[in-house]
Amino acid sequence: VSILDNYEFQILRTWKGRGAILCETNQGIKILKEYNGAKDKIRMQYNILLKVKENGYNNIEEIILNKEGEPFCVDMDSVTYIVKNYFEGRECNIKDEKECFTAVRKLALLHNAMTLPEIAAEMTLTELPIVYEFDKRNKELRKVRR
């Protein structure tokens, strides 16, 4: 929990959630999670989520920047953590047709908000996180075959 000292908000209380720590703060509820991916990937994810929010889709997770302006913090044991805004909610009831239509409409709005040519133009194909993931999995498959 000491990693939270690296952020601008004040902690009122904390409690354990599924694989994370939930924090009630003066800026709403936040979630502290361990992050195992590449630091460039989380920076890109932060930028994409920011652009999606700027494009009008407000009900989306938001990665919080620390006091140094980074979307992650590293603790004494070299473990990387991220903090996000937390949303209360539940999964869509697939047996409720009206709820499914609402979910599809929301997904369409998200799809429209994710049209991000300015971010795609800044990256070459090899810089996309998905390419990194495929390379990683292909190396694993080759290793297993051997």
MIPA-525334 format. One record per atom (N, C-alpha, C, CB): x, y, z; atom name. Coordinates in Angstrom, 1 decimal, padded with zeros to 4 digits. Atoms other than C-alpha are relative to their C-alpha. Glycine has a CB too. Layout:
BEGIN
+--------+--------+--------+------+
:     px :     py :     pz : atom :
+--------+--------+--------+------+
:      X :      Y :      Z :   CA :
...
+--------+--------+--------+------+
END
This chain:
BEGIN
+--------+--------+--------+------+
:     px :     py :     pz : atom :
+--------+--------+--------+------+
:  000.8 : -001.2 :  000.0 :    N :
:  000.0 :  000.0 :  000.0 :   CA :
:  000.9 :  001.3 :  000.0 :    C :
: -000.9 :  000.0 :  001.2 :   CB :
: -000.9 : -001.2 :  000.0 :    N :
:  003.0 :  002.3 :  000.4 :   CA :
:  000.2 :  000.6 : -001.4 :    C :
:  001.4 : -000.4 :  000.7 :   CB :
: -000.1 : -000.5 :  001.4 :    N :
:  003.1 :  002.6 : -003.4 :   CA :
: -000.9 :  001.1 : -000.2 :    C :
: -000.2 : -001.2 : -001.0 :   CB :
:  001.1 : -001.0 :  000.2 :    N :
:  000.0 :  004.8 : -003.1 :   CA :
:  000.5 :  001.4 :  000.4 :    C :
: -001.2 : -000.3 :  000.8 :   CB :
: -000.6 : -001.3 : -000.3 :    N :
:  002.2 :  007.6 : -001.6 :   CA :
:  000.5 :  000.8 : -001.2 :    C :
:  001.2 : -000.2 :  001.0 :   CB :
: -000.5 : -000.6 :  001.3 :    N :
:  003.4 :  008.2 : -005.2 :   CA :
: -001.1 :  000.7 : -000.8 :    C :
:  000.6 : -001.0 : -000.8 :   CB :
:  001.2 : -000.6 :  000.8 :    N :
: -000.1 :  009.6 : -006.2 :   CA :
: -000.5 :  001.2 :  000.8 :    C :
: -001.1 : -001.0 : -000.1 :   CB :
:  000.5 : -001.3 : -000.6 :    N :
: -001.8 :  013.0 : -005.6 :   CA :
: -001.2 : -000.1 :  000.9 :    C :
: -000.3 :  000.8 : -001.2 :   CB :
:  001.2 :  000.1 : -000.8 :    N :
: -004.9 :  011.7 : -003.9 :   CA :
:  000.3 : -000.5 :  001.4 :    C :
: -001.0 : -001.0 : -000.6 :   CB :
: -000.2 :  000.4 : -001.4 :    N :
: -005.4 :  011.1 : -000.2 :   CA :
: -000.8 : -001.4 :  000.2 :    C :
: -000.6 :  001.1 :  001.0 :   CB :
:  000.6 :  001.3 : -000.3 :    N :
: -006.2 :  007.5 :  001.0 :   CA :
: -000.9 :  000.1 :  001.3 :    C :
:  001.0 : -001.1 :  000.2 :   CB :
:  000.9 :  000.0 : -001.1 :    N :
: -009.2 :  007.3 :  003.3 :   CA :
: -000.1 : -001.4 :  000.7 :    C :
: -001.5 :  000.4 : -000.4 :   CB :
:  000.0 :  001.4 : -000.5 :    N :
: -009.3 :  003.5 :  003.6 :   CA :
:  000.3 : -001.0 : -001.1 :    C :
: -001.4 : -000.4 :  000.7 :   CB :
: -000.3 :  001.1 :  001.0 :    N :
: -008.2 :  000.3 :  001.8 :   CA :
: -000.6 : -001.3 :  000.4 :    C :
:  001.5 : -000.1 : -000.2 :   CB :
:  000.4 :  001.3 : -000.3 :    N :
: -009.5 : -003.2 :  001.5 :   CA :
:  000.4 : -000.9 : -001.2 :    C :
: -001.6 : -000.1 :  000.2 :   CB :
: -000.4 :  000.9 :  001.0 :    N :
: -008.7 : -006.3 : -000.5 :   CA :
: -001.1 : -000.3 : -001.0 :    C :
:  000.6 : -001.3 :  000.6 :   CB :
:  000.9 :  000.5 :  001.0 :    N :
: -010.4 : -007.2 : -003.7 :   CA :
:  000.5 : -001.2 : -000.7 :    C :
: -000.3 :  001.1 : -001.1 :   CB :
: -000.5 :  001.1 :  000.8 :    N :
: -009.9 : -009.9 : -006.3 :   CA :
:  001.3 :  000.3 : -000.7 :    C :
: -001.0 : -000.5 : -001.0 :   CB :
: -001.3 : -000.2 :  000.6 :    N :
: -006.2 : -009.8 : -007.0 :   CA :
:  000.5 :  001.5 :  000.0 :    C :
:  000.0 : -000.5 : -001.4 :   CB :
: -000.3 : -001.4 :  000.0 :    N :
: -006.0 : -006.1 : -006.2 :   CA :
: -000.4 :  000.6 :  001.4 :    C :
: -000.8 :  000.8 : -001.1 :   CB :
:  000.4 : -000.7 : -001.2 :    N :
: -006.4 : -003.5 : -003.4 :   CA :
: -000.8 :  001.2 : -000.4 :    C :
:  001.3 :  000.5 :  000.8 :   CB :
:  000.9 : -001.1 :  000.3 :    N :
: -009.3 : -001.2 : -003.5 :   CA :
:  000.2 :  001.1 :  001.0 :    C :
: -001.5 : -000.4 :  000.1 :   CB :
: -000.3 : -001.1 : -000.9 :    N :
: -008.8 :  002.3 : -002.1 :   CA :
: -001.1 :  001.1 : -000.1 :    C :
:  001.3 :  000.6 : -000.4 :   CB :
:  000.9 : -001.2 : -000.1 :    N :
: -011.4 :  004.9 : -001.0 :   CA :
:  000.9 :  001.2 :  000.1 :    C :
: -001.0 : -000.1 :  001.1 :   CB :
: -000.8 : -001.2 : -000.1 :    N :
: -009.8 :  008.3 : -001.7 :   CA :
: -000.9 :  001.2 : -000.1 :    C :
:  001.0 :  000.0 : -001.2 :   CB :
:  000.8 : -001.2 :  000.1 :    N :
: -010.8 :  011.9 : -001.8 :   CA :
: -000.4 :  000.3 : -001.4 :    C :
:  000.9 :  001.2 :  000.5 :   CB :
:  000.4 : -000.1 :  001.4 :    N :
: -011.1 :  011.5 : -005.6 :   CA :
: -000.8 : -001.2 : -000.5 :    C :
:  001.3 :  000.2 : -000.8 :   CB :
:  000.8 :  001.2 :  000.4 :    N :
: -013.3 :  008.4 : -005.6 :   CA :
:  000.7 : -001.3 :  000.3 :    C :
: -000.4 :  000.1 : -001.4 :   CB :
: -000.6 :  001.3 : -000.2 :    N :
: -012.5 :  004.7 : -005.5 :   CA :
:  001.0 : -000.3 : -001.1 :    C :
: -001.1 : -001.1 :  000.1 :   CB :
: -001.1 :  000.3 :  000.9 :    N :
: -009.3 :  003.6 : -007.0 :   CA :
:  000.3 : -001.5 :  000.2 :    C :
:  001.3 :  000.9 :  000.2 :   CB :
: -000.4 :  001.4 : -000.2 :    N :
: -007.9 :  000.1 : -007.6 :   CA :
:  001.5 : -000.1 : -000.3 :    C :
: -000.8 : -000.9 : -001.0 :   CB :
: -001.5 :  000.2 :  000.1 :    N :
: -004.2 : -000.8 : -007.2 :   CA :
:  000.2 : -001.4 : -000.4 :    C :
:  000.7 :  000.3 :  001.3 :   CB :
: -000.2 :  001.4 :  000.5 :    N :
: -003.1 : -003.8 : -009.3 :   CA :
:  001.5 : -000.2 : -000.4 :    C :
: -000.9 : -000.3 : -001.2 :   CB :
: -001.4 :  000.3 :  000.5 :    N :
:  000.2 : -005.5 : -010.0 :   CA :
: -000.1 : -000.1 : -001.5 :    C :
:  000.5 : -001.3 :  000.6 :   CB :
:  000.0 :  000.0 :  001.4 :    N :
:  001.2 : -005.1 : -013.6 :   CA :
:  001.3 : -000.7 : -000.5 :    C :
:  000.0 :  001.5 : -000.6 :   CB :
: -001.1 :  000.9 :  000.4 :    N :
:  003.4 : -007.7 : -015.4 :   CA :
:  000.4 :  000.3 : -001.4 :    C :
: -000.4 : -001.4 :  000.1 :   CB :
: -000.3 : -000.2 :  001.3 :    N :
:  003.5 : -006.3 : -018.9 :   CA :
:  001.1 :  001.0 : -000.2 :    C :
: -001.2 :  000.5 : -000.8 :   CB :
: -001.1 : -001.0 :  000.3 :    N :
:  006.0 : -004.0 : -020.7 :   CA :
: -000.5 :  001.4 :  000.3 :    C :
:  000.3 : -000.1 : -001.6 :   CB :
:  000.3 : -001.4 : -000.4 :    N :
:  006.2 : -000.4 : -019.6 :   CA :
: -000.5 :  000.8 : -001.2 :    C :
:  001.2 :  000.6 :  000.7 :   CB :
:  000.4 : -000.7 :  001.2 :    N :
:  005.8 :  000.8 : -023.2 :   CA :
: -001.5 : -000.3 : -000.3 :    C :
:  000.9 : -000.3 : -001.2 :   CB :
:  001.3 :  000.5 :  000.2 :    N :
:  002.6 : -001.2 : -023.4 :   CA :
: -001.0 :  000.8 :  000.9 :    C :
: -000.2 : -001.5 :  000.2 :   CB :
:  000.9 : -000.7 : -000.9 :    N :
:  001.0 :  000.5 : -020.3 :   CA :
:  000.0 :  001.5 : -000.4 :    C :
:  000.5 : -000.2 :  001.4 :   CB :
:  000.0 : -001.4 :  000.4 :    N :
:  002.1 :  003.9 : -021.6 :   CA :
: -001.0 :  000.2 : -001.2 :    C :
:  001.4 :  000.5 : -000.4 :   CB :
:  000.8 : -000.1 :  001.1 :    N :
:  000.4 :  003.2 : -024.9 :   CA :
: -001.5 : -000.2 :  000.4 :    C :
:  000.4 : -001.1 : -001.0 :   CB :
:  001.3 :  000.3 : -000.4 :    N :
: -002.7 :  001.8 : -023.2 :   CA :
: -000.6 :  001.3 :  000.7 :    C :
: -000.1 : -001.1 :  001.0 :   CB :
:  000.4 : -001.2 : -000.6 :    N :
: -002.9 :  005.0 : -021.1 :   CA :
: -000.4 :  001.1 : -001.1 :    C :
:  001.2 :  000.6 :  000.9 :   CB :
:  000.3 : -001.0 :  001.1 :    N :
: -002.7 :  007.2 : -024.3 :   CA :
: -001.3 : -000.4 : -000.7 :    C :
:  001.1 :  000.0 : -000.9 :   CB :
:  001.2 :  000.4 :  000.7 :    N :
: -005.4 :  005.1 : -026.0 :   CA :
: -001.2 :  000.2 :  000.8 :    C :
:  000.1 : -001.5 : -000.4 :   CB :
:  001.2 : -000.3 : -000.8 :    N :
: -007.8 :  005.3 : -023.1 :   CA :
: -000.3 :  001.4 :  000.2 :    C :
:  000.3 : -000.6 :  001.4 :   CB :
:  000.2 : -001.4 : -000.1 :    N :
: -007.2 :  009.0 : -022.8 :   CA :
: -000.7 :  000.5 : -001.3 :    C :
:  001.4 :  000.7 :  000.2 :   CB :
:  000.6 : -000.5 :  001.2 :    N :
: -008.1 :  009.5 : -026.5 :   CA :
: -001.4 : -000.5 : -000.1 :    C :
:  000.8 : -000.6 : -001.2 :   CB :
:  001.4 :  000.5 :  000.0 :    N :
: -011.2 :  007.3 : -026.2 :   CA :
: -000.8 :  000.8 :  000.9 :    C :
:  000.0 : -001.5 :  000.5 :   CB :
:  000.8 : -000.9 : -000.9 :    N :
: -012.3 :  009.4 : -023.3 :   CA :
: -000.2 :  001.4 : -000.6 :    C :
:  000.7 :  000.2 :  001.4 :   CB :
:  000.1 : -001.3 :  000.7 :    N :
: -011.6 :  012.6 : -025.3 :   CA :
: -001.0 : -000.1 : -001.2 :    C :
:  001.3 :  000.4 : -000.6 :   CB :
:  001.0 :  000.2 :  001.1 :    N :
: -013.8 :  011.1 : -028.1 :   CA :
: -001.4 : -000.2 :  000.5 :    C :
:  000.5 : -001.2 : -000.8 :   CB :
:  001.4 :  000.0 : -000.5 :    N :
: -016.8 :  011.1 : -025.8 :   CA :
: -000.4 : -001.2 :  000.7 :    C :
: -000.9 :  000.2 : -001.1 :   CB :
:  000.4 :  001.2 : -000.7 :    N :
: -016.8 :  007.7 : -024.2 :   CA :
:  000.5 :  000.1 :  001.5 :    C :
:  000.5 : -001.3 : -000.7 :   CB :
: -000.4 : -000.4 : -001.3 :    N :
: -016.7 :  008.7 : -020.5 :   CA :
:  000.0 : -001.2 :  001.0 :    C :
: -000.9 :  001.0 :  000.6 :   CB :
:  000.1 :  001.1 : -000.9 :    N :
: -017.6 :  005.4 : -018.8 :   CA :
:  001.1 : -001.1 : -000.4 :    C :
: -001.4 : -000.6 :  000.0 :   CB :
: -001.1 :  000.9 :  000.4 :    N :
: -014.2 :  003.8 : -019.4 :   CA :
:  001.1 :  000.0 :  001.1 :    C :
:  000.6 :  000.3 : -001.4 :   CB :
: -001.0 : -000.1 : -001.1 :    N :
: -011.4 :  002.8 : -017.0 :   CA :
:  001.1 :  001.0 : -000.4 :    C :
:  000.7 : -001.4 :  000.1 :   CB :
: -001.0 : -001.0 :  000.2 :    N :
: -008.7 :  005.4 : -016.6 :   CA :
:  001.2 : -000.3 :  000.9 :    C :
: -000.6 :  001.4 :  000.4 :   CB :
: -001.2 :  000.3 : -000.7 :    N :
: -005.2 :  004.7 : -015.6 :   CA :
:  000.5 :  001.4 :  000.6 :    C :
:  001.2 : -000.6 : -000.9 :   CB :
: -000.4 : -001.2 : -000.7 :    N :
: -004.0 :  007.3 : -013.0 :   CA :
:  001.5 :  000.2 : -000.1 :    C :
: -000.5 :  000.0 :  001.4 :   CB :
: -001.4 : -000.3 :  000.0 :    N :
: -000.6 :  009.0 : -013.5 :   CA :
:  000.5 :  000.3 :  001.4 :    C :
:  000.3 :  001.2 : -000.9 :   CB :
: -000.6 : -000.3 : -001.3 :    N :
:  001.7 :  009.2 : -010.5 :   CA :
:  000.5 :  001.4 :  000.0 :    C :
:  001.1 : -001.1 :  000.4 :   CB :
: -000.5 : -001.3 : -000.2 :    N :
:  003.4 :  012.3 : -009.2 :   CA :
:  001.1 :  000.3 : -001.1 :    C :
:  000.6 :  000.2 :  001.4 :   CB :
: -001.1 : -000.2 :  001.0 :    N :
:  006.2 :  011.8 : -011.8 :   CA :
: -000.6 :  000.0 : -001.4 :    C :
:  001.1 : -001.1 :  000.2 :   CB :
:  000.6 : -000.1 :  001.3 :    N :
:  003.7 :  011.7 : -014.7 :   CA :
:  000.1 : -001.4 : -000.7 :    C :
:  000.7 :  001.0 : -000.8 :   CB :
: -000.1 :  001.3 :  000.6 :    N :
:  004.1 :  007.9 : -015.3 :   CA :
: -001.3 : -000.8 :  000.4 :    C :
:  001.2 : -000.8 :  000.5 :   CB :
:  001.2 :  000.7 : -000.2 :    N :
:  001.2 :  005.5 : -015.6 :   CA :
:  000.2 : -001.3 :  000.9 :    C :
: -000.7 : -000.5 : -001.3 :   CB :
: -000.3 :  001.1 : -000.8 :    N :
:  002.9 :  003.0 : -013.3 :   CA :
:  001.0 :  000.4 :  001.1 :    C :
:  000.6 : -001.2 : -000.8 :   CB :
: -001.0 : -000.2 : -001.0 :    N :
:  005.0 :  002.8 : -010.1 :   CA :
:  000.7 : -001.4 :  000.3 :    C :
: -000.7 :  000.5 :  001.3 :   CB :
: -000.8 :  001.2 : -000.3 :    N :
:  007.8 :  000.3 : -009.1 :   CA :
:  000.3 :  000.1 :  001.4 :    C :
:  001.2 : -000.1 : -000.9 :   CB :
: -000.3 :  000.0 : -001.4 :    N :
:  008.2 : -000.7 : -005.5 :   CA :
:  001.4 : -000.4 :  000.3 :    C :
: -001.0 : -000.9 :  000.8 :   CB :
: -001.4 :  000.3 : -000.4 :    N :
:  011.3 : -001.6 : -003.5 :   CA :
:  000.4 : -001.4 : -000.6 :    C :
:  000.1 : -000.1 :  001.5 :   CB :
: -000.3 :  001.3 :  000.5 :    N :
:  011.1 : -005.2 : -004.8 :   CA :
: -000.1 : -000.1 : -001.5 :    C :
: -001.0 : -001.0 :  000.6 :   CB :
:  000.0 : -000.1 :  001.5 :    N :
:  011.0 : -004.1 : -008.5 :   CA :
: -001.3 : -000.6 : -000.6 :    C :
:  001.2 : -000.7 : -000.6 :   CB :
:  001.3 :  000.4 :  000.5 :    N :
:  007.3 : -005.0 : -008.8 :   CA :
: -000.7 :  001.2 : -000.5 :    C :
: -000.9 : -000.7 :  001.1 :   CB :
:  000.7 : -001.2 :  000.6 :    N :
:  005.3 : -002.7 : -011.1 :   CA :
: -001.5 : -000.1 :  000.3 :    C :
:  000.2 : -000.1 : -001.5 :   CB :
:  001.4 : -000.1 : -000.3 :    N :
:  001.9 : -001.5 : -010.1 :   CA :
: -000.6 :  001.1 : -000.8 :    C :
: -000.2 :  000.3 :  001.5 :   CB :
:  000.8 : -001.1 :  000.7 :    N :
: -000.8 :  000.6 : -011.8 :   CA :
: -001.2 :  000.3 :  000.9 :    C :
: -000.5 : -000.4 : -001.4 :   CB :
:  001.2 : -000.4 : -000.7 :    N :
: -003.7 :  002.5 : -010.3 :   CA :
: -001.0 :  000.5 : -001.0 :    C :
:  000.3 :  001.2 :  001.1 :   CB :
:  001.0 : -000.4 :  000.9 :    N :
: -007.0 :  002.9 : -012.1 :   CA :
: -001.2 :  000.5 :  000.8 :    C :
: -000.4 : -001.2 : -000.9 :   CB :
:  001.3 : -000.4 : -000.6 :    N :
: -010.4 :  004.5 : -011.4 :   CA :
: -000.8 : -001.3 :  000.1 :    C :
: -000.8 :  001.1 : -000.8 :   CB :
:  000.8 :  001.2 : -000.2 :    N :
: -012.8 :  001.8 : -010.1 :   CA :
: -001.4 :  000.2 : -000.3 :    C :
:  000.2 : -000.6 :  001.4 :   CB :
:  001.4 : -000.1 :  000.3 :    N :
: -016.3 :  001.2 : -011.4 :   CA :
: -000.8 : -001.1 :  000.7 :    C :
: -000.3 :  000.0 : -001.5 :   CB :
:  000.9 :  001.0 : -000.6 :    N :
: -019.0 : -000.6 : -009.5 :   CA :
: -000.8 : -000.5 : -001.2 :    C :
: -000.9 :  000.5 :  001.1 :   CB :
:  000.8 :  000.5 :  001.1 :    N :
: -021.0 : -002.8 : -011.8 :   CA :
: -000.2 : -001.5 :  000.1 :    C :
:  000.6 :  000.4 : -001.3 :   CB :
:  000.2 :  001.5 :  000.1 :    N :
: -022.0 : -006.3 : -012.9 :   CA :
:  000.0 : -000.4 : -001.4 :    C :
: -001.4 : -000.4 :  000.7 :   CB :
:  000.0 :  000.5 :  001.4 :    N :
: -021.9 : -008.4 : -016.0 :   CA :
: -001.4 :  000.1 : -000.6 :    C :
:  000.5 : -001.4 : -000.1 :   CB :
:  001.2 :  000.0 :  000.7 :    N :
: -024.6 : -008.2 : -018.6 :   CA :
: -000.7 : -001.4 :  000.2 :    C :
:  000.2 :  000.3 : -001.5 :   CB :
:  000.9 :  001.2 : -000.1 :    N :
: -027.5 : -010.7 : -018.1 :   CA :
: -000.3 : -000.4 : -001.4 :    C :
: -001.2 :  000.2 :  000.9 :   CB :
:  000.3 :  000.3 :  001.4 :    N :
: -027.5 : -012.5 : -021.5 :   CA :
: -001.3 : -000.6 : -000.2 :    C :
:  001.1 : -001.0 : -000.4 :   CB :
:  001.4 :  000.5 :  000.1 :    N :
: -031.0 : -013.9 : -020.8 :   CA :
: -001.0 :  001.2 : -000.1 :    C :
: -000.3 : -000.9 :  001.1 :   CB :
:  000.9 : -001.2 :  000.0 :    N :
: -032.4 : -010.3 : -020.7 :   CA :
:  000.3 :  000.7 : -001.4 :    C :
:  000.3 :  000.9 :  001.2 :   CB :
: -000.2 : -000.5 :  001.4 :    N :
: -032.9 : -009.2 : -024.4 :   CA :
:  000.3 :  001.5 :  000.1 :    C :
: -001.2 : -000.3 : -000.8 :   CB :
: -000.1 : -001.5 : -000.1 :    N :
: -033.3 : -005.5 : -023.4 :   CA :
:  001.4 :  000.4 :  000.4 :    C :
: -001.0 :  000.6 :  000.9 :   CB :
: -001.4 : -000.2 : -000.6 :    N :
: -030.0 : -005.6 : -021.4 :   CA :
:  001.0 : -000.3 : -001.1 :    C :
:  000.2 : -000.8 :  001.2 :   CB :
: -001.0 :  000.3 :  001.1 :    N :
: -028.2 : -007.2 : -024.4 :   CA :
:  000.0 :  001.1 : -001.0 :    C :
: -000.4 : -001.4 : -000.6 :   CB :
:  000.0 : -001.1 :  001.0 :    N :
: -029.4 : -004.5 : -026.8 :   CA :
:  000.7 :  001.2 :  000.6 :    C :
: -001.5 :  000.3 : -000.3 :   CB :
: -000.7 : -001.1 : -000.7 :    N :
: -028.2 : -001.9 : -024.3 :   CA :
:  001.5 : -000.2 : -000.1 :    C :
: -000.4 :  000.2 :  001.4 :   CB :
: -001.4 :  000.3 :  000.0 :    N :
: -024.8 : -003.6 : -024.1 :   CA :
:  000.6 :  000.1 : -001.4 :    C :
:  000.2 : -001.5 :  000.5 :   CB :
: -000.5 : -000.1 :  001.4 :    N :
: -024.5 : -003.8 : -027.9 :   CA :
:  000.1 :  001.5 : -000.4 :    C :
: -001.0 : -000.7 : -001.0 :   CB :
: -000.1 : -001.5 :  000.3 :    N :
: -025.3 :  000.0 : -028.2 :   CA :
:  001.2 :  000.6 :  000.7 :    C :
: -001.3 :  000.7 :  000.5 :   CB :
: -001.2 : -000.5 : -000.7 :    N :
: -022.6 :  000.7 : -025.6 :   CA :
:  001.3 : -000.4 : -000.7 :    C :
:  000.0 : -000.4 :  001.5 :   CB :
: -001.1 :  000.5 :  000.7 :    N :
: -020.2 : -001.5 : -027.5 :   CA :
:  000.3 :  000.8 : -001.3 :    C :
: -000.1 : -001.5 : -000.2 :   CB :
: -000.1 : -000.8 :  001.2 :    N :
: -020.9 :  000.4 : -030.7 :   CA :
:  000.5 :  001.4 :  000.3 :    C :
: -001.4 :  000.1 : -000.7 :   CB :
: -000.5 : -001.3 : -000.3 :    N :
: -020.3 :  003.7 : -029.0 :   CA :
:  001.5 : -000.1 :  000.3 :    C :
: -000.7 :  000.6 :  001.3 :   CB :
: -001.4 :  000.2 : -000.3 :    N :
: -017.0 :  002.4 : -027.7 :   CA :
:  000.8 : -000.2 : -001.2 :    C :
:  000.2 : -001.2 :  001.0 :   CB :
: -000.6 :  000.3 :  001.3 :    N :
: -016.1 :  001.1 : -031.1 :   CA :
:  000.3 :  001.3 : -000.8 :    C :
: -000.8 : -000.9 : -000.9 :   CB :
: -000.2 : -001.3 :  000.7 :    N :
: -016.7 :  004.6 : -032.6 :   CA :
:  001.0 :  000.9 :  000.7 :    C :
: -001.4 :  000.7 : -000.1 :   CB :
: -001.0 : -000.9 : -000.7 :    N :
: -014.7 :  006.3 : -029.9 :   CA :
:  001.4 : -000.5 : -000.1 :    C :
: -000.4 :  000.0 :  001.5 :   CB :
: -001.3 :  000.6 :  000.1 :    N :
: -011.8 :  003.9 : -030.5 :   CA :
:  000.6 :  000.2 : -001.4 :    C :
:  000.0 : -001.4 :  000.3 :   CB :
: -000.6 : -000.3 :  001.3 :    N :
: -011.2 :  005.2 : -034.1 :   CA :
:  001.0 :  001.0 :  000.3 :    C :
: -001.1 :  000.5 : -001.0 :   CB :
: -001.1 : -000.8 : -000.5 :    N :
: -007.8 :  006.6 : -033.3 :   CA :
:  001.1 :  000.1 : -001.0 :    C :
:  000.5 : -000.5 :  001.3 :   CB :
: -001.0 :  000.0 :  001.0 :    N :
: -006.0 :  007.4 : -036.5 :   CA :
:  001.3 :  000.8 :  000.4 :    C :
: -000.5 :  000.7 : -001.2 :   CB :
: -001.2 : -000.8 : -000.4 :    N :
: -003.6 :  009.9 : -034.7 :   CA :
:  000.9 : -000.9 :  000.8 :    C :
: -000.5 :  001.2 :  000.9 :   CB :
: -000.9 :  000.9 : -000.8 :    N :
: -002.3 :  007.1 : -032.4 :   CA :
:  000.6 : -001.0 : -001.0 :    C :
: -000.7 : -000.6 :  001.1 :   CB :
: -000.4 :  001.0 :  000.9 :    N :
: -002.1 :  004.5 : -035.2 :   CA :
:  001.1 :  000.6 : -001.0 :    C :
: -001.2 : -000.5 : -000.8 :   CB :
: -000.9 : -000.6 :  000.9 :    N :
: -000.2 :  007.0 : -037.4 :   CA :
:  001.4 :  000.1 :  000.6 :    C :
: -000.5 :  001.3 : -000.5 :   CB :
: -001.3 : -000.1 : -000.7 :    N :
:  002.5 :  007.4 : -034.7 :   CA :
:  000.8 : -001.3 :  000.1 :    C :
: -000.3 :  000.6 :  001.3 :   CB :
: -000.7 :  001.3 : -000.2 :    N :
:  003.3 :  003.7 : -034.6 :   CA :
:  000.2 : -000.7 : -001.2 :    C :
: -000.9 : -000.8 :  001.0 :   CB :
: -000.2 :  000.9 :  001.0 :    N :
:  004.8 :  001.3 : -036.9 :   CA :
: -000.6 : -001.3 :  000.4 :    C :
:  001.6 : -000.2 : -000.4 :   CB :
:  000.7 :  001.2 : -000.4 :    N :
:  003.3 : -002.2 : -037.0 :   CA :
:  000.7 : -000.8 :  001.1 :    C :
: -000.1 : -000.9 : -001.3 :   CB :
: -000.8 :  000.7 : -001.1 :    N :
:  006.1 : -003.6 : -034.8 :   CA :
: -000.1 :  000.6 :  001.3 :    C :
:  001.4 : -000.1 : -000.4 :   CB :
:  000.2 : -000.7 : -001.3 :    N :
:  005.3 : -001.1 : -032.1 :   CA :
: -001.3 : -000.3 :  000.7 :    C :
:  000.2 :  001.5 : -000.1 :   CB :
:  001.4 :  000.4 : -000.6 :    N :
:  001.7 : -002.4 : -031.6 :   CA :
:  000.2 : -001.1 :  001.0 :    C :
: -000.9 : -000.4 : -001.1 :   CB :
: -000.2 :  001.0 : -001.1 :    N :
:  001.4 : -004.3 : -028.3 :   CA :
: -000.4 : -001.4 : -000.5 :    C :
: -000.8 :  000.4 :  001.1 :   CB :
:  000.5 :  001.4 :  000.5 :    N :
: -000.5 : -007.2 : -030.1 :   CA :
:  001.1 : -000.7 : -000.7 :    C :
: -001.2 :  000.2 : -000.8 :   CB :
: -001.1 :  000.6 :  000.7 :    N :
:  002.5 : -007.8 : -032.3 :   CA :
:  001.0 : -000.6 :  000.9 :    C :
:  000.7 :  001.0 : -001.0 :   CB :
: -000.9 :  000.5 : -001.0 :    N :
:  004.7 : -008.1 : -029.3 :   CA :
: -000.5 : -001.3 :  000.7 :    C :
:  000.2 :  001.1 :  001.1 :   CB :
:  000.6 :  001.2 : -000.6 :    N :
:  002.3 : -010.6 : -027.8 :   CA :
:  000.1 : -001.2 : -000.9 :    C :
: -001.5 :  000.2 :  000.4 :   CB :
: -000.1 :  001.1 :  001.0 :    N :
:  002.2 : -012.7 : -031.0 :   CA :
:  001.4 : -000.5 :  000.0 :    C :
: -000.5 :  000.4 : -001.4 :   CB :
: -001.4 :  000.5 :  000.0 :    N :
:  006.0 : -012.8 : -031.1 :   CA :
:  000.4 : -000.8 :  001.2 :    C :
:  000.9 :  001.3 : -000.1 :   CB :
: -000.3 :  000.7 : -001.3 :    N :
:  006.2 : -013.8 : -027.5 :   CA :
: -000.6 : -001.4 :  000.0 :    C :
: -000.6 :  000.8 :  001.2 :   CB :
:  000.6 :  001.3 :  000.0 :    N :
:  003.7 : -016.7 : -028.0 :   CA :
:  000.6 : -000.9 : -001.1 :    C :
: -001.5 :  000.2 : -000.3 :   CB :
: -000.6 :  000.8 :  001.1 :    N :
:  005.3 : -017.8 : -031.3 :   CA :
:  001.4 : -000.6 :  000.5 :    C :
:  000.2 :  000.8 : -001.2 :   CB :
: -001.3 :  000.5 : -000.6 :    N :
:  008.7 : -018.1 : -029.4 :   CA :
: -000.3 : -001.1 :  000.9 :    C :
:  000.7 :  001.2 :  000.7 :   CB :
:  000.4 :  001.0 : -001.0 :    N :
:  007.0 : -020.1 : -026.7 :   CA :
: -000.4 : -001.3 : -000.8 :    C :
: -001.2 :  000.4 :  000.9 :   CB :
:  000.4 :  001.2 :  000.8 :    N :
:  005.5 : -022.5 : -029.3 :   CA :
:  001.2 : -000.7 : -000.6 :    C :
: -001.0 :  000.4 : -001.1 :   CB :
: -001.2 :  000.6 :  000.6 :    N :
:  008.8 : -023.0 : -031.1 :   CA :
:  000.8 : -000.7 :  001.1 :    C :
:  000.9 :  001.1 : -000.6 :   CB :
: -000.8 :  000.6 : -001.1 :    N :
:  010.5 : -023.7 : -027.7 :   CA :
: -000.7 : -001.4 :  000.4 :    C :
:  000.0 :  000.9 :  001.2 :   CB :
:  000.7 :  001.2 : -000.4 :    N :
:  007.8 : -026.3 : -026.8 :   CA :
:  000.2 : -001.1 : -001.1 :    C :
: -001.5 :  000.3 :  000.2 :   CB :
: -000.2 :  001.0 :  001.1 :    N :
:  008.1 : -028.0 : -030.3 :   CA :
:  001.4 : -000.6 :  000.1 :    C :
: -000.2 :  000.7 : -001.3 :   CB :
: -001.3 :  000.5 : -000.1 :    N :
:  011.8 : -028.3 : -029.8 :   CA :
:  000.1 : -001.0 :  001.1 :    C :
:  001.1 :  001.1 :  000.2 :   CB :
+--------+--------+--------+------+
END
